[in-house]
Amino acid sequence: MSDALDNSCASSEYLRERARRRVPRFAFEYLDGGCFSEVNLARNTEELRQVELRPRYLLDYRGSSLQTELFGHTYDAPFGVAPVGLQGLIWPGACEALARAAQAHNVPFILSTVGTASIETVARLTEGRAWFQLYHPAEDGLRDKLLERARAAGLSVLVVLADTPTFAYRPKEMRNGLCLPPRMSARNVCQMLAHPTWSLGQLRAGAPRFATIDPYLTKGHGLRHMSEFMDRHFSGRLSPQRLATLRDLWPGKLVVKGIVTEEDAELALDHGADGLLVSNHGGRNLDAGESTIRPLARLAEKYAQRTTLMFDSGLRSGSDIACAMAHGAHFTFLGRTFMYGAAALGNKGGAHTMAMLTKQLTQVLEQVGCARPSDLPAHLAR
């Protein structure tokens, strides 16, 4: 995997900067931005990086392994690709490229309901090992069709979204007129002309679309904004009754994403969840919310022995992954970092980012004298 590492982009910060230069502003701000004043977006990473680790230098240390078992499968690293919507808008073919990279490097890939590749395409690229994240539809019929397609494609893990009961107030997206295809304002046209590689790639790939739910839409639907589209077809709020129904319908593992309180964790587990993904949607929905590392610490103390605790939001490096796992996460997912990689390096970006994170995390384990990621809580200083 180390052969995939491009030393000119050896950090997420370098990847982000190259991506910023290669992508039109309206697309980059969709990926990079948060809601309201982006307070929680910054807080996620800032507070995660206040975590400190205790190194042990005089141990009889014989090296480390990143292999991590999750839901009966042993992955080569304790991180995967988080669900991101509209990947193809950010970089042409990014969803498919990241799915291929995840399969090649034996890490999980989560497809969003609003991803730009279909369930069937991603299942084929990952040999059925991808996970599917469900935005709960307003109509039971659409829900059942999506679940049946995921089952038929061989996917075994369903991630149901809890943290989007309403669509967020995102000033940058509002200013940019984000829609599919992007609104042809003079500003957006100028941005596309200034990024010919991106524009030519979009011409070759075709306009990005919600590939999974596209079959259920009437031809020529004139939805001007992504939130307007989702408001029409999806109701958002996940109730205990809906969760219980999903548990009855879904034969595989069921993960609830967006859990940040003990009360919601208890309800999710009581209704059959096999795992909890501690997340605040990357700081994109509630600006006044906590950073994700705070609820992770509380939930791990109470539930780490009872269920599988996963974590996303704010992770940018292997060091960040180590700090989250030191606080009790069994597994982690990254969204923006992988998308920065895809936008910065195209089809090579997924493999590069996996190699980068692997090398970074391995260095942290070796530095602190930790044999396995699961042993990192013993190295937590604060």
Steps between C-alpha positions, in 0.01 A plus 500: 500500500791738569575505125178699453621787718571826318748683722397837360160457670604329821234659723130577478592870508707461182222296339242763594707781350556316172131407486405865556705599198357227274128526578257785427422701809132401521592128501792539740291700747233229497764252616698726728227701667269460797181662615434851633837649605688166488577507872442128552690414183813651654424373850495136384866495402623754757366309801603163359854635481495589868520127573844396624664157493749341742800333330673197654860489382655223711263219409602183319321626190485273194307708251138572419214378285210714381274205424163548667199270518161660444169316458672172420744637242867577562595829336858607429457828689260641764362765267266516203341740253207689654186570298516825303228631272563639153855363471479527123434872522818549699708289262377295201481129583612551860240266647603210277872572543477498880294181497767330287776622731315379809460154350863484388626597846244300699329782686124570510327745269161648597277610213261786572142497375598824322826367365571532129545127435221247536470221755558245225811672362664535841409143595669377183812710560531380861387140443204561730708627791378859492258634761188700415396814687125563491331837517158382614247555217166662564322209330528143625494376142819684409665383822416138418631531144833642619542229763414227250759632256764511774418142601498378139840663443642302792566791736498385862516823703227765502586839651188698584542874538368659821664844498311665214142555617507827308729628231758746615534871444818522291564854378774403255277251319219755494728765350637253246156382387597135544278274294535220247635606263645815664306816423657670201558836663773717352709437811473119470570504127816704559609259771454201268690669217785567742524126578520327160618161633196476725269623223631257238471219751137590561433501125647149470321367808168672438311722740516368858172354625354318796560164334334282763169686511498628144277211380216617725489860380283628223692589189608862490437570867576870548646506847705813549679414818617182667313574825180563303544164331555319829210677669268370232605134511639444849355580842822498696412431861575151626252385764515189720211355298686552172813349648306196623351455152843521339628239744218268395562559130880491491665157548857628529684725741324825589699810598346827619704803393489835677474383862642754749292448817456216743122518463514446123763229540272313740203526265705384201634197683160414646361494146761261365792709376820299461722808512502874560682753285578807710473790256370853462491485119839664473378819665257555213167497687519651852747782553425521873564128556785331682809379323478126446792409727304609809202266458733222386678511835169476689350232280813285503502496878145368507459297179842388371453153647138475385519596134727605214582870524613675183598863448512766232506882467819701539751228414774617265805284575630175642575685820136607521393139449728390783356764733142397422583136562678589823168646612321172433403487132527149356513630144509834317377652174624802305306692237660832409855364515428234238316752285794743522713212375267424210481865395874556539626187327208364298475122472821458701368705790324222687801268507728791590281605793478145632877465477549836672265420788650152540854636521398776742308267731776240497753766600284605796462139619874442474579828673282429803582127512155367412461168321139536382257790457267336752770546765513879459273576802788386721704788356245777562647785702191724487 
